Amino acid sequence: SYIEEKGFLRFATLGGWDVRILPAQVVKIRTRTGKLITGVIGSVPPHVLKPEDREKPFKLEDLFIDVGASSADEVQKMGIRLGDPAVPYYPFEQLSENLVGGKAFDDRAGCAVAIRALQELQRENLDLTLVCNFAIGEETGLRGARAAAYSINPNVALALEGTIGADVPGVAPARQPTALGRGPAITIADSSLITSRRVVEALEQIAEKLKIAYQYKLPVYGGTDAGAIHTARGGILSGVLSVPCRYIHSQFSLLRLDDFENTVKLTVGFVRECRTLLG
């Protein structure tokens, strides 16, 4: 958002970032030509802070990106310009047979579920028209989903998500929206949607028929693209199915592969039976 004379880059955030976890994170900046440049988010070193300031969280305006340049001219020669996007640099990793980690699982997890579901259904003759939309801008106001819902005008919609897995020390069970290892999460209500009982009960019936363990996402944390979809046009019957992920909205999230696979199974089951169950 601004280039300092000494070559440091100021930046603005897009979406729901927690400023507390930004300092010292590695980022990749994509220039206009597609070149990737590595930088690190810097801040005032604690050694030179006043004692009373060391306990305070950093403000966004205190942070900057260091790409090793010594001047604004050097930054320009690197190809960096105002408006170039920067993203965290944390490659995908498989930590164990049943656990994977990486960035942006909200909503890469949902995208992966959609792709797997399409692969499972590609040779079937469905009694409906299946449309899968990979919507942009959920974190900046549900913009992509709002436009897509208007254009597609579906009878029924299912938003696929990576959601808040908060089964960690310091979080009481009553404040844990979901937990890892308990299967896909069905949303009853969140900050953007009160799910129709018809959709909730359809997902419950399908999960029980297929013997898929499932959980409910505790109300009313978070919001999803379904918040925009269900109010499009004259109203669209909508639900949400999520993969529990720890540490979403951070640089590195975790999810269990059995939760992911069961979310795929429940999504496929919903596509196969939603016309019968929902009309």
Backbone torsions as a table, in degrees:
resi	resn	phi	psi	omega
1	SER	NA	-16.5	178.1
2	TYR	-164.6	142.0	178.3
3	ILE	-110.7	118.1	179.4
4	GLU	-71.0	155.9	179.4
5	GLU	-58.9	-31.6	-179.2
6	LYS	-89.0	9.2	172.2
7	GLY	94.9	2.1	176.6
8	PHE	-83.6	147.7	-175.2
9	LEU	-109.0	123.7	170.2
10	ARG	-85.5	153.9	-175.8
11	PHE	-145.8	157.3	173.4
12	ALA	-113.5	152.7	179.3
13	THR	-95.9	148.5	173.9
14	LEU	-116.4	120.0	-179.2
15	GLY	92.6	-164.0	-169.6
16	GLY	-91.5	75.0	179.0
17	TRP	-91.4	143.0	173.5
18	ASP	-95.9	108.2	-174.1
19	VAL	-60.8	-26.1	-177.4
20	ARG	-59.6	-28.8	-173.7
21	ILE	-102.7	7.8	-177.6
22	LEU	-79.4	-38.3	-176.5
23	PRO	-56.8	140.2	176.0
24	ALA	73.9	9.6	179.7
25	GLN	-85.6	140.2	177.2
26	VAL	-80.8	136.1	178.9
27	VAL	-130.2	159.0	172.3
28	LYS	-116.0	126.8	178.3
29	ILE	-101.9	128.7	178.2
30	ARG	-99.5	119.8	179.8
31	THR	-80.5	176.6	179.9
32	ARG	-62.2	-28.0	-179.4
33	THR	-87.8	-2.6	-178.9
34	GLY	93.9	-3.0	178.2
35	LYS	-68.0	138.6	178.6
36	LEU	-101.6	128.4	-179.5
37	ILE	-120.3	130.0	-178.4
38	THR	-85.0	137.7	174.9
39	GLY	-142.2	174.5	177.0
40	VAL	-134.4	139.6	178.8
41	ILE	-77.7	117.6	-177.9
42	GLY	-106.0	169.8	179.1
43	SER	-157.9	176.6	177.8
44	VAL	-66.0	125.6	-179.9
45	PRO	-59.0	141.0	-178.8
46	PRO	-61.8	-24.4	-177.3
47	HIS	-64.1	-25.5	-177.1
48	VAL	-107.1	4.1	176.6
49	LEU	-80.7	152.0	171.5
50	LYS	-66.9	146.9	-178.2
51	PRO	-51.5	-39.9	-177.1
52	GLU	-70.8	-19.1	-179.1
53	ASP	-89.5	-15.5	-176.3
54	ARG	-67.7	-25.7	-178.0
55	GLU	-90.0	-5.4	-176.8
56	LYS	-90.3	141.0	176.0
57	PRO	-68.3	150.4	177.9
58	PHE	-69.2	147.7	170.9
59	LYS	-95.3	153.2	-178.1
60	LEU	-56.8	-38.5	-178.2
61	GLU	-68.4	-12.2	177.0
62	ASP	-86.2	-11.7	-173.0
63	LEU	-97.3	158.1	179.5
64	PHE	-154.9	165.7	176.4
65	ILE	-108.5	130.2	179.8
66	ASP	-106.4	116.3	178.0
67	VAL	-108.7	11.4	178.6
68	GLY	84.0	8.2	178.6
69	ALA	-83.1	152.2	-179.9
70	SER	-107.6	-3.0	179.9
71	SER	-158.5	165.0	176.7
72	ALA	-65.7	-34.7	177.5
73	ASP	-62.6	-39.2	179.3
74	GLU	-66.7	-38.3	175.5
75	VAL	-59.8	-44.4	179.7
76	GLN	-61.9	-40.3	179.2
77	LYS	-66.7	-26.5	176.2
78	MET	-73.1	-13.9	179.1
79	GLY	97.9	4.5	-177.9
80	ILE	-83.9	131.0	178.9
81	ARG	-132.2	162.1	176.1
82	LEU	-56.1	137.1	179.6
83	GLY	93.9	-9.1	177.0
84	ASP	-67.5	133.3	-178.0
85	PRO	-79.0	148.5	174.2
86	ALA	-127.7	138.7	-179.0
87	VAL	-132.1	153.8	177.0
88	PRO	-61.0	146.8	179.3
89	TYR	-111.4	93.1	177.3
90	TYR	-140.0	98.6	-176.9
91	PRO	-62.0	154.7	175.4
92	PHE	-64.6	138.3	178.7
93	GLU	-138.2	145.6	169.9
94	GLN	-99.8	111.8	-174.2
95	LEU	-83.7	-29.7	176.8
96	SER	-157.3	-177.9	-178.0
97	GLU	-58.9	-30.1	-174.2
98	ASN	-120.8	12.0	-175.8
99	LEU	-136.5	129.7	176.5
100	VAL	-126.0	157.0	179.8
101	GLY	-137.2	155.9	178.7
102	GLY	169.0	-178.9	-178.7
103	LYS	-90.2	159.3	168.7
104	ALA	58.6	34.9	175.5
105	PHE	-64.1	-20.3	167.4
106	ASP	-103.6	87.5	24.8
107	ASP	-134.1	36.7	174.1
108	ARG	-62.9	-32.5	178.8
109	ALA	-62.0	-44.6	178.5
110	GLY	-63.8	-40.0	177.7
111	CYS	-62.7	-42.2	-179.8
112	ALA	-65.4	-38.5	176.4
113	VAL	-61.2	-43.4	-179.5
114	ALA	-62.0	-43.5	179.8
115	ILE	-63.4	-45.2	179.3
116	ARG	-63.5	-38.8	178.9
117	ALA	-64.4	-41.4	177.5
118	LEU	-62.4	-39.4	177.7
119	GLN	-63.3	-40.8	180.0
120	GLU	-66.3	-31.8	-172.2
121	LEU	-99.4	-2.3	-168.5
122	GLN	-63.3	-25.5	-178.2
123	ARG	-103.2	7.3	-178.0
124	GLU	-94.1	146.8	173.2
125	ASN	-94.1	93.0	-177.1
126	LEU	-79.6	152.2	178.2
127	ASP	-91.5	29.6	179.0
128	LEU	-154.4	168.4	174.5
129	THR	-97.8	118.3	-178.0
130	LEU	-98.3	123.5	176.9
131	VAL	-120.3	129.3	178.8
132	CYS	-115.3	124.5	-178.0
133	ASN	-118.7	126.9	175.5
134	PHE	-97.6	91.8	-169.5
135	ALA	-82.7	137.7	173.9
136	ILE	-89.0	166.8	166.2
137	GLY	73.0	21.1	177.2
138	GLU	-61.9	-39.3	-177.0
139	GLU	-77.4	-8.6	-179.5
140	THR	-118.7	31.8	173.8
141	GLY	111.9	24.0	175.8
142	LEU	57.3	32.9	-169.6
143	ARG	-67.6	-46.0	-178.5
144	GLY	-65.4	-42.8	-178.6
145	ALA	-65.1	-36.9	180.0
146	ARG	-63.1	-45.3	179.3
147	ALA	-68.2	-41.5	-178.2
148	ALA	-66.1	-41.3	-179.4
149	ALA	-63.1	-38.6	178.1
150	TYR	-65.7	-41.3	-177.5
151	SER	-72.0	-45.2	-177.2
152	ILE	-76.2	-39.5	-178.9
153	ASN	52.1	60.0	-176.6
154	PRO	-75.0	161.3	171.8
155	ASN	-79.9	-36.6	-179.7
156	VAL	-139.3	142.5	178.7
157	ALA	-133.6	143.7	176.0
158	LEU	-128.8	113.3	176.5
159	ALA	-82.2	133.7	-179.0
160	LEU	-110.4	130.4	-167.6
161	GLU	-137.9	159.9	157.8
162	GLY	-103.0	125.2	-171.6
163	THR	-121.7	-179.4	-168.5
164	ILE	-73.4	102.8	170.9
165	GLY	-91.8	105.8	-172.3
166	ALA	-115.2	27.0	179.4
167	ASP	-82.9	69.3	-176.9
168	VAL	-133.4	163.0	179.2
169	PRO	-56.5	140.4	176.9
170	GLY	92.4	-5.6	179.0
171	VAL	-114.6	116.6	-179.7
172	ALA	-64.5	146.9	-179.7
173	PRO	-50.9	-36.5	-178.8
174	ALA	-69.4	-11.4	179.9
175	ARG	-112.9	13.7	178.6
176	GLN	-99.5	102.3	-178.0
177	PRO	-55.7	-41.6	174.4
178	THR	-147.7	169.6	177.1
179	ALA	-133.1	146.3	177.3
180	LEU	-70.6	145.1	176.4
181	GLY	90.2	0.1	-178.8
182	ARG	-108.0	8.8	176.2
183	GLY	91.5	-178.0	-179.6
184	PRO	-61.1	151.1	-177.9
185	ALA	-106.1	129.3	176.4
186	ILE	-97.6	127.8	179.2
187	THR	-84.6	127.7	173.1
188	ILE	-93.3	-44.7	176.3
189	ALA	-159.4	143.9	171.2
190	ASP	-140.0	-165.4	-175.7
191	SER	-72.0	-11.6	-176.8
192	SER	-117.5	-9.6	-170.4
193	LEU	-155.2	137.5	163.8
194	ILE	-108.6	109.3	-171.8
195	THR	-70.6	136.9	175.9
196	SER	-58.8	138.6	178.5
197	ARG	-59.9	-30.2	179.7
198	ARG	-60.9	-41.8	-179.4
199	VAL	-71.2	-44.9	179.1
200	VAL	-58.4	-47.6	-177.8
201	GLU	-67.3	-33.4	177.0
202	ALA	-64.6	-44.6	178.0
203	LEU	-64.2	-39.8	177.3
204	GLU	-61.0	-47.9	-177.0
205	GLN	-63.0	-41.5	-179.5
206	ILE	-66.7	-44.2	179.6
207	ALA	-60.8	-43.1	-178.9
208	GLU	-69.3	-37.5	177.7
209	LYS	-63.7	-39.8	-178.1
210	LEU	-89.1	0.6	-179.8
211	LYS	58.2	45.8	177.4
212	ILE	-102.4	122.1	174.7
213	ALA	-64.9	137.5	179.3
214	TYR	-142.9	167.1	178.4
215	GLN	-138.8	167.9	174.5
216	TYR	-103.9	137.2	172.0
217	LYS	-74.9	121.9	-175.6
218	LEU	-64.2	133.4	176.8
219	PRO	-68.7	156.0	-6.2
220	VAL	-120.9	45.7	-173.9
221	TYR	-75.6	140.2	171.3
222	GLY	73.7	-176.4	178.1
223	GLY	-158.3	163.1	-176.5
224	THR	-140.2	177.5	176.4
225	ASP	-59.6	-23.5	178.0
226	ALA	-61.0	-24.0	177.3
227	GLY	-61.6	-36.4	176.6
228	ALA	-84.6	-36.2	-175.6
229	ILE	-64.2	-43.6	-171.8
230	HIS	-71.1	-14.3	177.8
231	THR	-103.6	4.1	-179.1
232	ALA	-71.7	148.3	179.5
233	ARG	48.8	-121.7	179.8
234	GLY	-94.1	12.0	-177.9
235	GLY	103.8	131.7	-176.7
236	ILE	-125.3	128.3	178.2
237	LEU	-61.2	119.2	-170.3
238	SER	-137.3	150.0	174.9
239	GLY	-142.2	175.6	-178.9
240	VAL	-137.2	133.4	175.4
241	LEU	-127.4	130.6	-170.6
242	SER	-131.4	149.8	170.2
243	VAL	-94.0	122.3	177.8
244	PRO	-65.0	130.6	179.8
245	CYS	-135.0	130.1	174.1
246	ARG	-80.9	143.7	171.5
247	TYR	68.0	35.7	175.0
248	ILE	-66.3	160.9	-174.6
249	HIS	62.3	26.1	171.6
250	SER	-127.8	-175.0	-176.1
251	GLN	-80.4	-15.7	-175.3
252	PHE	-150.2	114.4	-179.6
253	SER	-108.9	163.7	178.7
254	LEU	-125.3	141.1	170.0
255	LEU	-143.7	154.5	177.2
256	ARG	-92.6	137.1	-177.6
257	LEU	-68.8	-29.2	177.8
258	ASP	-68.9	-35.9	173.5
259	ASP	-62.2	-42.9	179.8
260	PHE	-61.9	-48.9	-177.7
261	GLU	-62.6	-38.4	179.3
262	ASN	-70.9	-29.9	174.4
263	THR	-66.7	-40.4	175.7
264	VAL	-60.0	-47.7	-178.7
265	LYS	-60.0	-42.4	-178.7
266	LEU	-70.5	-35.9	176.5
267	THR	-63.2	-46.5	178.5
268	VAL	-61.8	-43.6	177.7
269	GLY	-60.8	-38.9	178.9
270	PHE	-63.9	-44.0	179.4
271	VAL	-61.3	-42.8	-177.1
272	ARG	-67.1	-32.3	-170.0
273	GLU	-117.1	-2.6	-173.7
274	CYS	-64.9	-33.3	-179.8
275	ARG	-65.4	-39.5	178.6
276	THR	-68.5	-43.5	-174.7
277	LEU	-80.1	-30.7	-174.5
278	LEU	-110.8	-10.7	177.4
279	GLY	78.9	NA	NA
